[in-house]
Amino acid sequence: MNKNWFALSVIGGLLTSAVIIGANVTAQNKGAEIILINGGKMRDIHFPHHRHQNALGDCNVCHNLFPAKAGSIAELKEQGKLKKKQVMEAHCIACHKKKKAAGERTGPTSCARCHRRSG
């Protein structure tokens, strides 16, 4: 009887752990999987949001500059609080170049690689 109870306790613990881990992954992947960003005179950017969440792990890496809400980049530009290309050049490309120099897998380091038809 004690062996059965122990086995059930272990299985219950594993299931509980799986639910907690699943909830954490879901909590980390907030927002759209792909975000369409207005590219201005160039093509729009199909930003792989979930891929960045998984790679960075800390939403504040980006969202310390702009709020985590749809249209926030365009809104800040309209208000004059965010300069044109500020996010892409000062943050995106700089981060990609830093990771590339460290030998890590990274995204594009040129404008044309993000401003493309298929995203």
Sequence and secondary structure as in RCSB ss.txt:
>XXXX:A:sequence
MNKNWFALSVIGGLLTSAVIIGANVTAQNKGAEIILINGGKMRDIHFPHHRHQNALGDCNVCHNLFPAKAGSIAE
LKEQGKLKKKQVMEAHCIACHKKKKAAGERTGPTSCARCHRRSG
>XXXX:A:secstr
 HHHHHHHHHHHHHHHHHHHHHHHHHHHS S SEEEE  TTS  EEEEHHHHHHHH  THHHHTTS SSTTHHHH
HHHTTSS TTHHIIIIIIHHHHHHHHTT      SHHHHBSS  
